[in-house]
Amino acid sequence: MSEKIIIGKHEFEGVKISTAKSNILIIHCDRGFLGCGYFDMSVAERLGDCAAVVTGVKSFEDMLAAAVVRLSPAAAARGIKVGMAGRDALEAMVR
């Protein structure tokens, strides 16, 4: 399932993949992504991707409100910090 998510004047794409026991959630734009706890930062780090992870989420709205718990060095370079709301992290990705 795919859904457009608007934050301010920016458009993101939310993607939800159902598994047998959970859902995989990601909200992305051209410059990076916000993922659920399913994502491993080591690959994002190796590739130089701008990525942040939030945990304990079940919906895109949950992701926007949840605090970032992990991030890649590329995300840190954009000003994203652990503890920042997912919504704020996404806004930082498009600045």
Phi, psi and omega in degrees: 000139180234144183214136174284136178235123181255127174233112185062235179259011183253143179252133178237164175244125174262133180234131179239126177241120179278135173246179181297330186239354185197192173231143173259125183239138176213140172239123185226163174218182182298332186262353180168192181209157171247121182241165175279180182297351179293340187271140179260123183289342184298324179289316178300319178298312182298323182273350181078021179283148173275110185215143176224151183235138171240152182234166179071030184248149179233355182209169177295322177299318176301318181298320181294327183271334185289154179277140175295132179248337177216151177206159178275161176302325178295326177290318178300322179296337178270003178094006179282139183228153172300136181096343178290144177296146179306320179301315180292324177296317178296318178298322178294330180292332184260000178287000000 
